[in-house]
Amino acid sequence: MANTNGTSNGLEWTVTISDGTPDEQVVESSWICSAWIGLLGLILALKLKVWRFWEKIRKLAVDDPRRIFHCFKVGLALTLVSLCYYMRPLYDGVGGTAMWAIFTVIVVFEYTVGATISKGLNRGMATLVAGALGFIVHWLASQSGEKAKPVVLGVFVFLIVSTATFLRFIPTVKARFDYGVLIFILTFSLVSISGHREDELFELAHQRLSTIAIGGFMCIFISILICPVWAGEELHRLITCNIEKLADSLDGCVAEYFHESGNIADNKEPGQKSQGYKSVLNSKATEESLANFARWEPPHGRFWFRHPWKQYLKIAAATRCCTYRLEALNSSINSEIKAPEFMKKHLSDACIKLSSQSSTVLKELATTTKRMRRSSNIEFLVGEMNGAVEDLRNALESLPYQLQLLLPPPSIETMEEEENPCISTINFPLTEVMPLVVITSLLIEIAGRIQGVVDAVNELAGLSSFKPAVDAELR
């Protein structure tokens, strides 16, 4: 038996190894323990990743249960169109092109009704036009003789495909018909250079168009009849939520800066509310996409034919214009240069009043848009906001006089050392007060930009024939 003793800082340690235990067994046991511990750690890490992944999936389903219904609808549409392939009578009717119905469901079925209708009609019309044009080109090339046929086909393919590709650069075409133009190019190229005879080509085009129509109409009907998700309603809800987020963020920023978190109505932290505007800045692409798809949708709910969806984009643009100023305000608030407390106290009441009045106007606009009913007091609230702007301007103009009262007079030593102590004293307050002047100026500018949102919402009320205003008790 071997004993090893050591002393460190008054502590004694002893290691004892039996004479009958070989060193190899000790090393092997240690290696097995390490491997077992590593395996347990790997299993626990894998279990943690699986759990986190499951939590993300569950959150997606809980946040919007319509996503689950959308998955079921896609599965149902694919199952129904698959009958064309599995059932002999249907298969004999459409032939081997039944697979095109399945392809159509896969590429056409989208989350919203408008997107599904848009892609379905684009695919159907593009296939029809391209098939007919390709058939004509194929016939003309066949009439020109065997030697000239490749040349004629090449010239027509070059001209038509180049023209169609150029059309994709036109903003209106790209926004509404880009997918259709792409399908047109694909179908025309396949049909025009096909080696089939005219009669076989016509039959093939007929079968393919029939199966595409079956798949497209199946997608549209299921999308409309089973838990429909309307792009118009999504756009309407998004615009309303963005205005509300802007109002909450404006309240949160000013309250956080002037340490007036008690003015916030709900239980959210001021920091959380002041950052809600960031999602408004990133929603432009979603708004334009929803507005484009909403134009394809049939009348539903409170939205009828020719609903002014473009006006929602004007409201969104006016809202983002305010949000950019709010982002600058938030940056100024979080700047390292801080204004003295006595200066903030002088302007705090006027700034908080203006932010409160501005957020009230925004919330009233959000309510007007959400309920599609004119507001009976929006003009009064805008007047209150403009009055708060004047109060803040008056407070800002009186700031130099307040600085003269609050700043101590220069000492005798300072007056003896400096040639012009008054100028030095004034320069120092100007440096100190500048961040606060920037913040108040941005608040005034935000109030001015809110008027643009008011005008856009009023225009939407006129174009959409919003219901007349009602008393607050009836809302």
C-alpha positions in Angstrom: 0.0 0.0 0.0 1.3 3.4 -1.0 0.6 6.5 1.0 1.1 10.0 -0.2 0.8 12.9 2.2 0.8 16.6 1.4 0.1 19.8 3.3 -1.3 23.0 1.7 -2.5 26.0 3.8 -2.9 23.8 6.9 -5.0 21.2 5.0 -3.7 17.6 4.8 -4.7 15.2 2.0 -4.0 11.5 1.6 -4.1 9.3 -1.5 -4.1 5.5 -0.8 -3.8 2.9 -3.6 -4.2 -0.8 -2.7 -1.4 -3.1 -3.7 -3.9 -5.5 -5.3 -5.4 -3.0 -7.8 -3.5 -2.6 -11.0 -3.1 0.9 -12.5 -4.6 -0.3 -15.8 -7.9 -1.0 -14.1 -8.0 2.4 -12.5 -7.4 4.1 -15.8 -10.0 1.9 -17.5 -12.6 2.7 -14.8 -11.9 6.4 -15.1 -12.3 6.3 -18.9 -15.6 4.4 -18.6 -16.9 7.0 -16.1 -15.9 9.9 -18.4 -17.5 8.3 -21.4 -20.7 7.6 -19.5 -20.8 11.2 -18.2 -20.2 12.5 -21.7 -23.0 10.3 -23.1 -25.4 11.5 -20.4 -24.5 15.1 -21.2 -25.1 14.5 -24.9 -28.5 13.0 -24.2 -29.5 15.9 -22.0 -28.3 18.4 -24.6 -30.2 16.6 -27.3 -33.3 16.4 -25.1 -33.0 20.2 -24.4 -32.8 21.0 -28.1 -35.8 18.8 -28.9 -37.7 20.5 -26.1 -36.9 23.9 -27.4 -37.8 23.0 -30.9 -41.2 21.6 -29.6 -41.8 24.8 -27.7 -41.2 26.9 -30.9 -43.7 24.7 -32.8 -46.3 24.9 -30.0 -45.9 28.7 -29.9 -46.5 29.0 -33.6 -49.7 26.9 -33.3 -50.9 28.8 -30.2 -50.2 32.3 -31.6 -52.2 31.6 -34.7 -54.3 28.3 -34.8 -55.2 29.1 -38.4 -51.8 27.8 -39.4 -52.9 24.3 -38.3 -56.1 24.6 -40.3 -54.1 25.7 -43.3 -52.0 22.5 -43.1 -55.2 20.4 -43.1 -56.6 22.3 -46.0 -53.5 21.7 -48.1 -53.6 18.0 -47.2 -57.3 17.8 -48.1 -56.7 19.5 -51.5 -53.9 17.2 -52.4 -55.9 14.1 -51.4 -58.9 15.1 -53.5 -56.8 15.9 -56.6 -54.9 12.7 -56.2 -58.2 10.8 -56.9 -57.7 11.9 -60.6 -54.6 9.7 -60.5 -55.7 6.8 -58.4 -59.2 6.2 -59.7 -59.3 4.6 -63.2 -62.3 6.4 -64.6 -60.9 9.8 -63.7 -57.4 8.8 -64.9 -58.7 7.7 -68.2 -60.4 11.1 -68.6 -57.3 13.2 -68.0 -54.6 10.7 -68.9 -51.0 10.9 -67.6 -51.3 14.7 -67.1 -53.2 14.1 -63.8 -49.9 14.8 -62.1 -50.2 18.5 -63.2 -53.2 18.9 -60.9 -51.0 17.8 -57.9 -48.2 20.2 -59.0 -50.8 23.0 -59.2 -52.0 22.4 -55.7 -48.5 22.4 -54.3 -47.4 25.7 -55.9 -50.8 27.5 -55.8 -52.2 26.9 -52.4 -51.2 29.8 -50.2 -52.0 30.9 -46.6 -54.5 33.7 -47.6 -57.4 33.5 -50.0 -56.2 36.4 -52.1 -52.8 34.8 -52.6 -54.3 31.5 -53.6 -56.7 33.2 -56.1 -53.9 35.3 -57.5 -51.6 32.4 -58.1 -54.4 30.1 -59.3 -55.8 32.6 -61.9 -52.3 33.6 -63.0 -51.4 30.0 -63.6 -54.6 29.2 -65.4 -54.6 32.2 -67.7 -50.9 32.0 -68.4 -51.2 28.3 -69.3 -54.1 29.1 -71.6 -52.5 32.0 -73.4 -49.1 30.4 -73.6 -50.6 27.1 -74.9 -52.6 28.8 -77.6 -49.7 31.0 -78.7 -47.3 28.1 -78.6 -49.7 26.0 -80.7 -49.8 28.9 -83.3 -46.0 29.2 -83.4 -45.6 25.5 -83.8 -48.1 25.5 -86.7 -46.4 28.4 -88.4 -43.0 26.8 -88.0 -44.3 23.5 -89.5 -45.7 25.3 -92.5 -42.3 26.9 -93.3 -40.7 23.6 -94.1 -38.3 21.2 -92.3 -35.2 23.3 -93.0 -36.7 26.7 -91.9 -38.7 25.2 -89.0 -35.8 25.5 -86.4 -35.1 29.1 -87.5 -38.7 30.2 -87.2 -39.1 28.5 -83.9 -35.9 30.1 -82.6 -37.0 33.6 -83.8 -40.4 33.4 -82.2 -39.1 31.9 -78.9 -36.5 34.7 -78.7 -38.9 37.5 -79.4 -41.8 36.4 -77.2 -39.7 35.2 -74.3 -37.6 38.4 -74.3 -40.7 40.5 -74.4 -42.3 38.6 -71.6 -39.2 38.9 -69.5 -39.1 42.6 -70.0 -42.7 42.9 -68.8 -41.6 41.5 -65.5 -39.7 44.7 -64.8 -42.8 46.9 -65.1 -43.8 47.6 -61.4 -47.6 46.9 -61.9 -47.0 43.7 -63.8 -44.4 42.5 -61.3 -46.7 43.2 -58.4 -49.8 41.4 -59.7 -48.8 39.2 -62.6 -45.2 38.2 -62.1 -46.0 34.6 -61.3 -48.3 34.4 -64.4 -45.6 35.8 -66.7 -43.2 33.2 -65.4 -45.6 30.4 -66.0 -46.3 31.9 -69.5 -42.6 31.7 -70.4 -42.3 28.1 -69.1 -45.5 26.8 -70.9 -44.8 28.7 -74.1 -41.3 27.3 -74.3 -42.4 23.8 -73.7 -45.3 23.9 -76.2 -43.6 25.8 -79.0 -40.5 23.5 -79.2 -42.5 20.3 -78.7 -42.0 17.6 -81.3 -45.6 16.4 -81.3 -47.9 16.8 -84.3 -50.6 19.5 -84.2 -53.4 17.2 -83.3 -51.4 15.5 -80.5 -50.2 18.9 -79.3 -53.7 20.2 -79.1 -54.9 17.2 -77.1 -51.9 17.4 -74.8 -52.5 21.1 -74.2 -56.2 20.4 -73.5 -55.5 17.7 -70.9 -52.8 19.8 -69.2 -55.0 22.9 -69.0 -57.9 20.7 -67.7 -55.8 19.2 -64.9 -54.4 22.6 -64.0 -57.9 24.0 -63.8 -59.0 21.2 -61.5 -56.1 21.8 -59.2 -56.5 25.6 -59.2 -60.3 25.5 -58.5 -59.8 22.9 -55.8 -57.4 25.2 -54.0 -59.7 28.2 -54.4 -62.8 26.5 -53.2 -61.2 24.9 -50.1 -59.4 28.1 -49.3 -62.7 30.0 -49.3 -65.0 27.5 -47.8 -62.9 26.1 -44.9 -61.6 28.6 -42.3 -60.7 31.3 -44.8 -57.9 33.7 -44.1 -58.6 36.9 -46.0 -55.7 39.1 -47.0 -57.9 42.1 -46.7 -58.7 41.4 -43.1 -55.1 40.8 -42.4 -54.1 44.1 -43.9 -56.9 45.9 -42.0 -55.7 44.4 -38.7 -52.1 45.1 -39.4 -52.6 48.8 -40.2 -54.7 49.2 -37.0 -52.1 47.4 -34.9 -49.3 49.5 -36.3 -51.1 52.7 -35.3 -51.7 51.4 -31.8 -48.0 50.4 -31.5 -47.0 53.8 -32.5 -49.2 55.4 -29.9 -47.9 53.1 -27.1 -44.3 53.6 -28.1 -44.7 57.4 -28.1 -46.2 57.3 -24.6 -43.5 54.8 -23.4 -40.5 56.8 -24.8 -41.6 60.1 -23.2 -42.7 58.6 -20.0 -39.4 56.7 -19.7 -37.4 59.8 -20.3 -39.2 62.0 -17.8 -39.5 59.2 -15.3 -43.3 59.2 -15.4 -43.9 55.5 -15.9 -47.1 55.9 -13.8 -48.8 57.5 -16.8 -48.7 54.2 -18.7 -52.1 52.6 -18.7 -51.2 48.9 -18.9 -48.8 46.7 -17.0 -46.1 46.6 -19.6 -42.7 48.1 -18.7 -41.9 51.4 -20.3 -38.9 50.0 -22.1 -41.0 47.3 -23.7 -43.6 49.7 -24.9 -41.0 52.2 -26.2 -39.5 49.5 -28.5 -42.8 48.4 -30.1 -42.4 50.8 -33.0 -39.6 48.8 -34.6 -42.1 46.2 -36.0 -43.9 49.1 -37.8 -40.7 50.0 -39.6 -40.3 46.4 -40.9 -43.9 45.9 -42.1 -43.8 47.7 -45.5 -43.2 44.6 -47.6 -46.0 42.7 -45.8 -48.4 45.6 -46.2 -47.8 45.8 -50.0 -48.1 42.1 -50.4 -51.4 41.9 -48.5 -52.8 44.9 -50.4 -51.9 43.2 -53.7 -53.6 39.9 -52.7 -56.6 41.7 -51.2 -57.5 43.1 -54.7 -58.1 39.5 -55.9 -60.5 38.5 -53.2 -64.3 38.4 -53.6 -66.5 40.5 -51.2 -66.3 39.3 -47.6 -67.4 40.6 -44.3 -67.3 44.4 -44.3 -65.3 44.6 -47.5 -67.0 44.8 -50.9 -65.9 45.0 -54.5 -63.4 47.8 -55.3 -62.6 48.4 -51.7 -59.8 51.1 -51.5 -57.0 48.9 -50.5 -54.4 51.3 -51.8 -55.6 53.8 -49.2 -54.4 51.5 -46.5 -50.9 51.8 -48.0 -51.2 55.6 -47.7 -52.1 55.2 -44.0 -49.2 52.9 -43.6 -46.8 55.3 -45.2 -48.0 58.2 -43.0 -47.7 56.0 -39.9 -44.1 55.0 -40.9 -43.3 58.7 -41.4 -44.2 59.3 -37.8 -42.3 56.2 -36.7 -39.1 57.4 -38.3 -39.3 60.5 -36.2 -40.1 58.4 -33.1 -36.9 56.3 -33.8 -34.9 59.5 -33.9 -36.6 60.6 -30.7 -35.7 57.3 -29.0 -32.1 57.6 -30.2 -31.9 61.1 -28.7 -33.4 59.9 -25.4 -30.8 57.1 -25.2 -28.0 59.5 -26.1 -25.0 59.7 -23.7 -25.4 63.5 -23.5 -28.0 64.1 -20.8 -29.8 67.4 -20.0 -29.7 68.7 -16.4 -32.7 67.7 -14.3 -33.9 71.2 -13.7 -34.2 71.7 -17.5 -36.1 68.5 -17.9 -38.4 69.5 -15.1 -39.1 72.8 -16.8 -40.3 71.0 -20.0 -41.6 67.7 -18.6 -45.2 68.8 -18.1 -45.5 70.2 -21.6 -43.7 67.2 -23.2 -45.8 64.6 -21.4 -49.0 66.5 -22.2 -48.1 66.6 -25.9 -47.2 62.9 -26.0 -50.4 62.0 -24.2 -52.5 64.1 -26.6 -50.7 62.7 -29.6 -51.1 59.1 -28.5 -54.8 59.8 -27.8 -55.3 61.0 -31.4 -53.5 57.9 -32.7 -55.6 55.5 -30.6 -58.8 57.3 -31.8 -57.6 56.8 -35.4 -56.9 53.1 -34.7 -60.4 52.7 -33.3 -61.9 54.5 -36.3 -60.1 52.2 -38.7 -60.8 49.1 -36.8 -64.5 49.6 -36.5 -64.9 51.4 -39.8 -67.0 54.1 -38.1 -66.3 57.8 -38.2 -65.1 59.5 -35.0 -67.2 62.2 -33.5 -64.4 63.8 -31.5 -61.3 63.4 -33.7 -61.4 67.2 -34.5 -61.6 68.0 -30.8 -58.6 65.7 -30.0 -56.6 67.1 -32.9 -57.3 70.6 -31.5 -56.1 69.5 -28.1 -52.9 68.1 -29.6 -52.3 71.4 -31.5 -52.9 73.3 -28.2 -50.3 71.1 -26.5 -47.8 71.9 -29.3 -48.3 75.6 -28.7 -47.8 75.1 -24.9 -44.5 73.2 -25.6 -43.3 75.9 -27.9 -44.0 78.6 -25.3 -42.2 76.6 -22.7 -39.3 76.1 -25.0 -39.1 79.9 -25.8 -39.1 80.7 -22.1 -36.2 78.3 -21.4 -33.4 81.0 -21.8 -35.1 83.2 -19.2 -35.4 80.2 -16.9 -31.7 79.5 -17.3 -30.9 83.0 -16.2 -32.9 82.5 -13.0 -31.7 79.0 -12.3 -28.0 79.3 -13.1 -25.8 80.8 -10.4 -23.9 84.0 -11.2 -20.3 83.7 -12.0 -17.8 83.9 -9.2 -15.3 86.8 -8.7 -12.4 84.4 -9.5 -14.1 83.4 -12.8 -14.8 87.0 -13.7 -11.1 87.9 -13.1 -9.8 84.9 -15.1 -12.1 85.2 -18.1 -12.4 88.1 -20.4 -16.1 87.7 -21.0 -17.6 85.4 -18.3 -21.2 86.0 -19.5 -20.5 84.5 -22.9 -18.8 81.5 -21.2 -21.7 81.0 -18.9 -24.2 81.2 -21.7 -22.3 78.7 -23.9 -22.3 76.2 -21.2 -26.1 76.2 -20.8 -26.6 76.0 -24.5 -24.5 72.9 -24.6 -26.5 71.4 -21.8 -29.9 72.3 -23.1 -29.3 71.2 -26.7 -30.3 67.5 -26.2 -33.5 68.6 -24.6 -34.2 71.0 -27.5 -33.8 68.2 -30.0 -36.2 66.0 -28.1 -38.9 68.7 -27.9 -38.4 69.6 -31.5 -38.9 65.9 -32.5 -42.1 65.7 -30.4 -43.5 68.8 -32.2 -42.6 67.3 -35.6 -44.2 64.0 -34.7 -47.4 65.9 -33.8 -47.3 67.5 -37.2 -46.8 64.1 -38.9 -49.8 62.7 -37.1 -51.9 65.2 -39.0 -51.0 63.2 -42.1 -52.3 60.0 -40.6 -55.5 61.9 -39.7 -56.0 63.0 -43.3 -55.3 59.5 -44.7 -57.8 57.9 -42.3 -60.4 60.5 -43.1 -59.9 59.9 -46.8 -60.3 56.1 -46.2 -63.5 56.9 -44.3 -64.9 58.8 -47.3 -63.8 56.2 -49.9 -65.1 53.3 -47.8 -68.3 55.0 -46.7 -67.7 54.5 -43.0 -70.8 54.5 -40.8 -71.7 57.7 -39.1 -70.2 58.5 -35.7 -72.0 57.4 -32.6 -71.8 58.3 -29.0 -69.2 56.8 -26.8 -71.8 54.7 -24.9 -72.8 52.9 -28.1 -69.3 52.0 -29.2 
